[in-house]
Every structure is written in structure tokens, then in C-alpha cells.
Amino acid sequence: MRIDKLDVLYVVMANELRIISREPGGLVLLVLLPYFIAGGMSFIASFFVRVTSGIFLRQFIGLEVLMLSIIMVQTGGARFLWEEKNGGRLESLLATPTSMYVILFGTSMVMIVVNLGAFTIASLPIIYISAGITGIVRLVIALILLFIGLLPLYGIGLLIVGLIMKFNDADTIMNVVTPILTILSGTTYPIYVLPLWIKELIYALPMYMTFYSMYLEMIGHGNVMLITELLLATVIYLILGGMTSYARFERDLRSRGGV
């Protein structure tokens, strides 16, 4: 049984990787875009304040985390299940002995690995220039934190499944969710200017925890408490939120006898 599940997992991951490889331009954009945006924002800011390498690094990491977070939510379980339903394949998948969790895990892991690879390629030059070999060591820890931070975002994607299936429109739902998550990410602007209730929302979402824990690690001031909060967010959003919500959705779907 374990071998069968591993075989299915391998097939799912290989197929997902082939789909992603058909659009290499998107991966190139994922690597280069943070440099252009962070560079442009730093250039504008230089007219008013002195822009240091630390400020650029903070902005760069914030943009990377924001982009990868949105990608993880948009292309995770919600989008996959919507495409399967729209293509008339979801009912057949549910009827097979293969657990949907294996399929969802395979698609999500490929996306996580691709995101980690894009972040590594994009950040290596600036990290090495800023901190040398020490920066590379810190980058490895930051990648682990990014991996952890992407998991609760996948859970948020699973939470959105019910909304997409209910309204039968993935694009509209994502067009609403994406700007909300972008505004509440807290990764690309100073959050101290915001009202207290908005700051509390930002602190409760995984994007800010991921971004700030990575940034502190990269400058040599790792925060154990923040990392602990990120681990707790993984449990809440992925296991208690996303997986529980999806289990309820699948149970209701089976009880109705189809999609």
C-alpha cells in the first residue's frame, strides 16, 4: 500500500513539474521582478532618505515572500480542485482508491520546491554581496523558515476551496482574496502607520511571520519566539484549518453523490 501511494505521489509530482516547466518565463519573472521593484522603490526613496543595503534587503525579502505567498494560495489546492471539477474529472478522482490527500500533497510539494528554488536563485547574489559566506549559512536557515511559512498558506488555499465550489467561480474569488492578502501581508510597507486592529490582523497571518523571521535571520538577529509563532500558525492554518475544512468538503461532496 505504501509503495502504491509513493508511486502515485511520484506520478503526480512529475506531472505537476511538467506543467510548470511549460511556462519558464513565469519562473524567470519570479526571480527578476523583486530586483526591479525593490530597486525602483529604493531609487525613489533615495531622494528622501539614505537607502542602505539593509533596507534594500528587507524590501527584497518582503517582495519575494509576498509573491510566493500569493502564488501558493492561488495555485494550491483550491485552484487544482477547481480545474478538476471544471474538467469533469473531480468525481472520478474521488471514486478512485487513491487518497485525494496524496494528490494534493504532491501538487503542493512541487509548488513549494519551485518557490524555494526561485527564492534561492534570486537571493543568492544579494546575500553573498551583503554578508559573504556567513550570509549563505543564514540563507539556508531562511529557506527552512520559508518552507515552514508556505505550509499555512497552502492551508489557506484549502480553506478557500469551499467558497470556490459554492460560487462556482475560482477567478472571482481569487480576485477578491488576493488584494486582501496583499494588503494584510505587511511585507512591503511599514505597518507601524496602520491602525491597531489592522496590525493585529497582519500579525495573525503567516505572511508577516514568514517575512520578518526570515529578515531577522538574514541580519543575524533570529527571533525564537517569532519562529515558534510561525510553527503554531502552520498547525492552525494547515492542519486545524485547511485539512479539516477540506475533509468536511470532501465528506459533504461524497454524501451528495457527486459534484
Secondary structure by P-SEA (a helix, b strand, c coil): caaaaaaaaaaaaaaaaaaaaccaaaaaaaacaaaaaaaaaaaaacccccccaaaaaaaaaaaaaaaaaaaaaaacaaaaaaaaaaaccaaaaaaccccaaaaaaaaaaaaaaaaaaaaaaacaaaaaacccaaaaaaaaaaaaaaaaaaaaaaaaaaaaaaaaaaaccaaaaaaaaaaaaaaacccccccccccaaaaaaaaacaaaaaaaaaaaaaaccccaaaaaaaaaaaaacccccaaaaaaaaaaaaaaaccc
